[in-house]
Amino acid sequence: MKINNKEEQICIIMCTCEGAFFLEQQLGSLKKQSYKALEMLICDDNSTDETTDILKKFSKTAPFEVKLYQNKKRLGAVQNFSQAMSLCRGKYIALGNQDDIWLSGRLELTLQAMKEVEEKFGSQLPLLFHTDHAVIDKEGKVIAPTVIKSLKIMPPNNELFINRELAR
């Protein structure tokens, strides 16, 4: 995808708390994103394990800017994500969990879908996109290849629903 300007930059928001066990794989998957106009904002919720050390090391090698905020006291997941979102200034925001592993085309395909909706309904319409995901165990073995199908979630039957499959 051609990047036209800074307005097409995506800010990845990740909140962490005692996430050292999972972080390496998630951070590695973020480095491999096919979409390159990225920045990252991380709010750590007062971790006491190696989480912040891992994040500081990542920020030095990441192919995009990484801003790390460390809470002095625990806020909890909801308030921590709320704080992180209030700190983000980008037009596009992608929320990620510390134990996720993203497919390399996730951000690029999501942005393409968002742009299609913006072209149809205008860029002033607030958009929220959710992507399906596989559930894996702690060794990375797939337990459920798609949450939408495994939970039998019926997507809405309307023009705003865009169904795309990511290559694995």
N, C-alpha and C positions, 0 to 999 in steps of 0.2 A: 504494500500500500504506500502510495506517495504521501509524504507528510508536507502539508502546505504551509503551516505556520505553528507558532507556539500554542495557538488555541486548540490544536489537535493533540496536545500533550495529555497523557493519561497519568494521573497521580494514583499510585498504588498505596492504599492504606492498609497497614497491618498492625494489629495490636498483639502484644506478647505478654505472657506471664508464665514463668517457669517452663519455657518452651524449648530448652536446649536439646532435648531428645529428638524433636521433630524438625528443627529449623534448617539444618543443612540441606535437606532435600527440597524444602520449599524455596529457599533462597537460590539454590541451584536452578530450579525450574524458572524462576523469575529472570535470571541471567540469560536463559535460552529463549525468551519471548521473541517472536518474529517481528513484532512491532517495537520500534526502537525509541519513539518519542515518549520516554518515561521519566518519571521522578518517583521517589518513594518517601513516604512519611510513616515512621514507626513510633508508636507510643508503647513503651514498656511499663507494665503495671507493677513496678517495684519487685522485679524478680530477684531471687537470692541464689539461683543456680548460675550456670555459665551463659545464660541467654544474652546478656548485654555484651559480654566479651565476643560472642559469635557475631552479633550485630555490628559491633564496631569494626571487626575484621572484614566483614562483608562490605561495609560502607567504603572501605579503602579499595576494594577490587571490583565493585559493581560498575557496570557500563552506563550507569545513570546516577544522578544525584540522589543521595540518601540522607534524610534528616531524621535523627534519632532524638526522641524526647523520653526522659525517664521520670516517672512519677515518684514523688517523695513518699507518698503513701498510697496504698491500694485503693483504686476507684471501683473495681469490678468491671466485667466485660462491657456492659451497656454504657456506662459512663466513660470508660476508656475509649470506646469507638466513637462516642459522641464528641469527646474532646478532640480526637484525631480528625474527625470530619470538620470540626470548626477551624482547625489549623490549615486545612487544605485550601488552596486558592485556584486550583485548576477547574476547567470546564467539565472534564471527564474524570470520574473517580471510580476506581476498582477496589472493592474490599476483599481482603484475603486473610485467611486464618493462618496461624503459625504452623498448623499441621496439614496444610494443603500441599498438593503437588500439581502445578498447572501444566496442561499441555501447551506446547510452544505456540500454537496459533490462537489461543484463547482470547487475548486482548485484541488482536487484529480482526478476528471474525466478529467479535462483539461490537467493536467500533464500526465496522462496515454495516452491521445491522442497525445500529443507532443512527448512522448517517442516512440510511434508507428511510427510517421513520421521520427524521428531521426534514428530509426533502419533501416528504408527503404532507406533514402536518406543521412544519415550521420549527425553527430551532428554539423558540420560546417555550415550547411544551416541555414540562419536566418529564424526564424519562427515568425509569428504573428497569434495568435488565437483570435477569437471573439466568445463570447457566446451569444446566444439568451437570451432574458429577457422578463419578464412580466412587464406591465406598471400598477402601482398602484396609487391611489390617496393619499392624506395626511393622511387618516385614515387607509391605508393599504389595501383597497378594490381593487381587481383586475379589471382594466379597459380593458386591453387586455392581454390574457394569453400568447401570443407569438408575438413579434414584427415581426418576419420573416413572419409568416402566415398572420397577420393582415395587413401588408403593401404589401403582395404578392411578397416578395423578393424571387427570384429564386436563390437557391444556385448553384454554378458552378457544372457542370457535369464532374468532373475529380477526379483523384485518391488522390488529396490533400485535398479534402473536406471530413471531418469526421462528421457524424451526430450522436449525442448522446442525449438521453433524460435524464434529471435529475429527480430523484424522488422528488416529492413535499412534 
